[in-house]
């Protein structure tokens, strides 16, 4: 009888641990597999970024995050200033979004779509002269590089001023 008590206790502990063990959740299909979620994949990679004169202005690392549902950009300028963006496709709205936060205090909220092979995102913000429209385009080039152009308008899009042009060249 004195041997039965330890056995009973061991069985009780084993049955309790089985009852408390979490059952694995049923396997869920991946959430972001539609082709639209891959429209910005041409921008993925580690890049050296140069201006239109060929001078290096920074580096950027673009990676897929959140089980493939988002693209994260980590930017470092040639002067050491940083910034980052999160980019994602919203299937309900049928639009791409970018939220950018720069180390210089610049914040952008952009939306748009892929048009003729170029990603075009734009959004309004407040500037010293009132409302500013920011429009950024990313165009894949035949040699594997990507051209980014950031233009601004202070007159509801009647005229545009180029704020930045960068050519992204992959670094392996």
N, C-alpha and C positions, 0 to 999 in steps of 0.2 A: 504494500500500500504506500510506503514512503517513496517508492520509485514512481508511482503514478502521478504524484503532485507535480514534479518537474516536467513530466511529459505533457500533462494537461496544460501547464503554463506555456510550454513551448508551442503547443498546438494553438492556443489562444492567441499568442503573439503572431504566429504565422498567418492565421486567418484574419486578424485585424490588419496586418500589413497588406494583405491581398485586397481587402475591402477599401483601404485608403489609397492604393496605387491608382494613379490617374490612368484612365483608358486613353489610348492614343486617339486624337481627333481624326475623323475621317479625312482622307486626302482631298484637298480642295484643288480645283484646276487653277493654273496660273491666271492672275487677274488681267494682266496688261500684255496680251499676245496679239491683239489686232494689228494689222499692218500700220495703222496710223501711229502707234506707239514707237515705231522704228523710223519715222520720217526724219528725225534729227540725228540718227546714228552716224551720219557722215561727219559730225563734229566731235565724235568720241576720240580720245587719244591724249597723248602728251605733246604739246605744241610749243614751238618757238614762234613768237609773234613779231613781225616786222612792219614798219610803216611803208608808205608808198615809195620812199627813197631807199628802202632796203635795210634801214637801221633797226636793230632789235629794240622793241619797246616793252617786251615782257615775255612771260611764259604763262601757259594755261594748261591745266589738267582737267579734262572733261571725262566723267565716268558715269556709268549707269548705276543707279542706287535703288533702294526700296523694291527689291525683287523685280527690277526692270521697269518700274512704274515712273521713275524720275531720272533726270540727268542733272548731275551736279557739276558746276564749273568752279574751279579754284584758280583765280587770277593773281599774278604777282607782276607788278610793273618793273621796268628796268631800274626804277628808283626805290624799289622795295615796298611800295604801297600795295596793299592787297584788296581783294574783293571776292565775292562769291555770288553765284546764282543757283537757284533751283528752277528747273525747267520740267514741265509736265504737260501731257496731253489730257484734256478733259473731254471724255466721250459724250457727256451729257450736253455740253456746250459746243462740241465739235471744234475746239480751238486749242492751240498750244498756249501756254502761259510761261512767262519768265518773271521771277522776282529776284532783283539784283540789289545787293547791299555792298557799297564800296567803303573802303577804309577812310575815304575822304568825306564820307557822309552822304554820298549820292545814293538815292533809293529810286528804283524804277519798278513799275508794275506794267508788264507788256502782255499783249495777247495777239494772236494771229494764226496764220496757217502757212503750209507749204504751197507756193505758187510757182508753177513752171520750174520746179527743181530748186527754188530758192526759199529759204525760211524767212518770212517777213512778219515781225512782231512790232506792235506799236502801242503807245499809251500816253495819256495826258499826265502832266505833273505841274507843279507850281515853280515858277522861276522868278527872278528879280523883276522881270517885265510882265508878269502875269502868267497865264497858262502857256505851257510849252508842250508840244507834241514831240515825243521821241519815237523814232522809227529806226529799228535795227534790222539789217538784212544779213543773212549768211548764205553765201553762194559757193557750192563745191566747184572747184576748178578741175580741168582735165588732168593736171599733173598731180592730183591728190591733195593739193592745198585747199584751204577754205578762205574766202575773202569776206571780211566783216566790215560793214559800213554803218555808222551811226549818224543819222541826220536829225536835225531839230527844226521845228517851225514854231514861230511865235504869232503867226497870222492864220491859224486854222488850216494849215496845209497849203496855202497859196504859194509860198516860197519855202525853200529848204536850205539850211546851212549844214555843211558836213562838219561834224564834231570829231570824228575818228574814222580812220581807215586802217585796218590791220589785215595782214596776210598770215594765216596760220600754216606753219610747215611742221609736219610730224617729226618728232624726236624719238628715236628707238632706243 
